Amino acid sequence: MSQRVIPPLWLYCLLNILALSVVSVWLFQQNQPVAVTSATQLLDKKLQCVSYAPHYKKGDSPHVKGMWITPAQIDHDLKLLSNISHCVRTYSVGQGMDYVPEAAAKIGMKVYLGAWVGWTDAANVKEIKLATKVANAYPETIKGLIVGNEVFLRGEQDEAAMQRYFALAKRLTAVPITYADVWEFWIKHQKMAKHIDFHTVHLLPYWENDPVAIADAMQHAETVMATMESTFSKPILIGETGWPSVGRQRGESQPSLINQARYVREFVQKAQAHKWQYNIIEAIDQPWKRSLEGTVGGYWGLFTFDLKPKFALTGAVAERQDQYQFVWAGLLGAALFLLLAKKLNEQRRSALLGLGALGAVAAMMALLKLAYVVSASRDWIEWLALGGLAILGSVLLLVQPWLVSGKKTQAAIKLTATIKLLFIYAALVTGYLIFFDGRYRDFPIMLFLVPAFVMATASLLRPTASAMHWVLYAIPAALSVMFAVLCFEKELNNHAALLWLLLTLLLAIANWPRQRNNLTTSKKIKNN
């Protein structure tokens, strides 16, 4: 005698409660202050120097034609930065930045003045002439003239051209001149040493070809500096060093606010012990850099783009300070899903508990997804793609009360099937892009985390099996897993890559064809 198969609503319920517990515990931990090494030996409790670029407002970029920075903004910015640093480093004297030394002189700050060197010789000569003119006007303020920044790294000029630019600068000013590049490129271009007065090296553990974990960052800094000091006899300025607060994990190198605070604090302590000269990159977050370096490029600042300090140089640091925002969001989400369930005449305790938990998760994750889309979207295509996935993920959750209750099931099933299909192909495209061009691309975990979970739990209630399902869903899902495996193989010590692999596996499992259960709504089921 055949038995009716009861949909495992209690398992569905418990899994949703588990998901809510995991998200809540994670957010709670993110809001807890963590003890981080304090920078207690700083002169006047200030950093030696910080990179200053004024392009932190919406739409600002040094690549925008006609962009001009007003003296009023520079005065305002330097006054703010004078609270944390004795000096600023600039990268160009164009777009009004030639005013920086004058502004710095008013408040007793020093400047490493940058002259940008790019592809065009005429533009480079014009930049150097203006920079030397400014340096001659403020010789007591200018600590050094930096002729070119990472020119060899970008491949925009050769050694012969750079020698001509150094000679031009030396002829036009008595201010010490230098050149700035990643430390490996100084090793490759040692002939340049005789043409400058001191070396400016970039030491960025996150951007190393073999990314360095935060725990090993200070040892890496000491190793690099030992190499530089044994190779060159002239003074060395660490022209860029720092850590990003947001963005893609590279190997074991994880961007986070706590890691940024830890790096800056530990580095300045180490610099004090070794008597290193240094400049921290950077003063203020630069959203425009995301177009060049991915999400992470915009979040190296000690201040946010709205000029709020990210952390102090002493005391505990919390990754987030928004736990109550998520508590209220969770309560509202749970209430919304329970209200929908009641309107659908849902009476089963397991269904109500499961949907309430899922509603809380949906609301809390909506806030996290919004933050991710804002930080990661660099152009209208990414706004459309990432924003679209965030919205689709929320819609997928919103239809769950209909699916669980069995009301208007066909419409809900069709909508869910479409969203699932879009997520599977989005995962496939994402894996492809990260595998072939992943240096500046994020793993969009926040956008896929809950949708993948919901698809898997919902498949407990309504498995599917058909030849068309194999073609449309199962095969693309399997291919997305393949690319995720390849991505993880390239970064075995990257937990973000591992989590992405697990999410693609979850998507594949949720969409793998299985025999349908009998979804009758007997009295026994209603009492579940």
ABEGO torsion letter per residue (X at the ends): XBBBBBBBAAAAAAAAAAAAAAAAAAAAAAABBBBBBBBAABBGGBBABBBBBABABBGBBAABBGBBBBAAAAAAAAAAAAAABABBBBABABGGAAAAAAAAAAAGBBBBBBBBBBABAAAAAAAAAAAAAAAAABAAABABBBBEBGAAAAGABBAAAAAAAAAAAAAABABBBBBBBBAAAAAABAAAAAABABBBBBBBAAABABBBBAAAAAAAAAAAAAAAAAABABBBBBABBEBBABEBBBEABBBBAAAAAAAAAAAAAAAAAAGBBBBBOBABBBAAAAAAAEAAAAAABABBAAGBBABBABEBBBABBAAAAAAAAAAAAAAAAAAAAAAAGBABAAAAAAAAAAAAAAAAAAAAAAAAAAAABABAAAAAAAAAAAAAAAAAAAAAAAAAAGBGAAAAAAAAAAAAAAAAAAAAAAAAAAAABAAABBBBAAAAAAAAAAAAAAAAABBBBBAAAAAAAAAAAAAAAAAAAAAAAABAABAAAAAAAAAAAAAAAAABBBBBBBABBBAAAAAX
